Amino acid sequence: MADTLLSVLLALASALCIAIGNVMRQRVAASTSVVDSLRDGSWWAGALAGAGGYGLQAAALGVGSLLVVQPVLVLSLMFALPLGARLSGRTVRPSEWAWAATLTVAVAVLVVVGDPQPGAERAETVHWFVVAAIGLPSLALCLYAARSGSAARRALLFGLAGGALFGVGAVLTKSVVHLFARGPVPLLTSLEVYVLAAVFAAAVGIQQLAFRTGELQASLPATTVTEPAVAAVLGFVVLGEYLDVGRGVGLLLIGALVATAVSVVALARGAAEHESGARVGDVVTGVRSG
């Protein structure tokens, strides 16, 4: 019980850092090119906050299961709500607070009532071959489809791809944390640490492409929902984690899962609409000034 509580607290701190990082990077990426973003101090401050969030996520996964940590990280959207409002000088609508409350309750039900049980610390190699055989072609197809079409369609596909990679990265992170505790030799001689670096770099790059489309209402919900979904599925399939519940409680958890997904989409779309409106306002102001 103590480990579960600690993992939840660490995941909450991670969600807050992730929210700060996402809000700062989104505002920069949506208005500048990739090269110019890298020259902006705000982007790097957001990247540093995101890195801190990842470190806290790793610590949370070191003491808790994926089925505990990943749902809590969804609360980053709830933290991003007031942060984004403050930076853009707007007020948070009552409907947004209602969705934030719904999300909080749903996540609490998943973590407390679900009673997640831990599985193995590392996945077997054969499991990763199966995941790669299914995941890599799906990822390639998604990225190929994102080369053309409307901005919303490309943002959605980039968001799905980036979220899926972050979900895979969460499972790999749990393995790497376990190896880190065993010492530098097991860590540096394992394949997981190098695969994690490649997956994380690809996920961040694809997320930046999603931000660049300007259609945050399409990419943000896709990423936020896909990451915990993929991590939870992999935690169940390759690590053997599970929820120790009966049939009646299982129906309650399904309802909480649906409420979580709906709340995430509603909050992400609301935040993205405000961001888009702020950019339009900036353009209008610039035209009038000119």
Secondary structure as UniProt FT lines:
FT   HELIX           2..29
FT   TURN            30..31
FT   HELIX           34..38
FT   HELIX           41..63
FT   HELIX           66..73
FT   TURN            74..75
FT   HELIX           76..88
FT   HELIX           94..108
FT   HELIX           109..113
FT   STRAND          116..117
FT   HELIX           125..145
FT   TURN            146..147
FT   HELIX           151..182
FT   HELIX           184..188
FT   HELIX           192..212
FT   HELIX           216..237
FT   STRAND          242..243
FT   HELIX           247..289
//
